[in-house]
Amino acid sequence: MSRSASAVLDRAAAGERISAEEALELYRSAPLHALGAAADTVRRRRYAGVEHIATYIIERNINYTNVCVTACKFCAFYAPPKSDRTWERDLTDILRRCAETVELGGTQIMFQGGHHPEYGVEYYEGMFKAIKDAYPSLVIHSLGASEVQHMAKVSGVSPEEAIQRIKAAGLDSFAGAGAELLPARARTAIAPLKESGERWLEIMEIAHNLGVESTCTMLMGTGETNAERIEHLRMVRDVQDRTGGFRAFIPYTYQPENNKLQGQTQATSLEYLRMIAIARLFFDNVAHIQGSWLTTGKEIGQLSLHYGADDLGSVMLEENVVSSAGAKHRSNLLEMIHLIRASGRVPAQRSTTYEHLRVLEDPADDPVDERVVSHLSSTAVEGGGIGAIAPQRLLKVTPVG
Ligand code: SF4
């Protein structure tokens, strides 16, 4: 590492803000372990007193339709409107999935679906209201700027009006998917029909100003340059300086199957870990960095907890989007807890807003419900939903301590 990069790393570890140029230099040249150690120092300082804890959430990702007019090249989930592969879930089915989520201790639902040409604001209003009427305790952490842009266009209203109406109907926060890559070249290359990165951020800023907070994702590995990755971070940090509305940053890796990009490029595990660490060092204004075991695997998920991440995401009771593109990793509640313990941390179930709901200080208190399992690609399963697939076998890990 050059002397200048070493000095930047020291400053970042001490909590000083670093520039995008400095972040790029570190991302390119700092030794992996030094980068991770600096990020872990920042994490420990930020969470002093609870630095021994790593969090997870129990949620369900409900996919309401795969019909989409946007045809992103990295996506294996969507079907064009006239395709014979299209499906839509009715409200009864969605409510059944919500009921199962509540029964299994889930606290959050995340709706993900395509940009259906007929789904305007009214569709989401109806769905969110019905869910909140039936299950008021479920947090609706769903959608994002892309869906807002699309539903506002379908309904002929402004994004502001769309956000206000779905918030009034029950939306609690935006999940912030759809960020993909924000810089123009990288975004156009993989999602030419999606709104621009600037527009995505503009709509998120509107949402934050209307009291709807969000998380923010980044898709790695579709052929973007290192400079574009760091530019993505800079664009998010600039908005965050104004709004403070991004609760967490969640990078994840492109999955190569069944999509137009055909896996010609992919991010490696080391690139991913470097991004987790750089994100922790760069985002002095974003509270949480989430490790993504779903796309990178459990072992890399564990490592991310030593590279700046304070959260390991979710036991996802259902997921169909990245699993359609080849993500094979599954987990269950017991395994998630073991993964965190084996990383040398104490697991804590969290809420959508990152409050600790249940801190599992003593392994003897660990929950034992083996039904709380990640079911991937449940649309392929007859009947779908919980109970359609047998609980996964536990990974053999040795708890620490
Ligand atoms: S990523 Fe979303 S918007 Fe893009 S094609 Fe897939 S479902 Fe449609």
Boltz pocket constraint, residues with backbone or C-beta under 6 A from the ligand:
constraints:
  - pocket:
      binder: B
      contacts: [[A, 66], [A, 68], [A, 69], [A, 70], [A, 71], [A, 72], [A, 75], [A, 76], [A, 77], [A, 78], [A, 113], [A, 114], [A, 115], [A, 146]]
      max_distance: 6.0
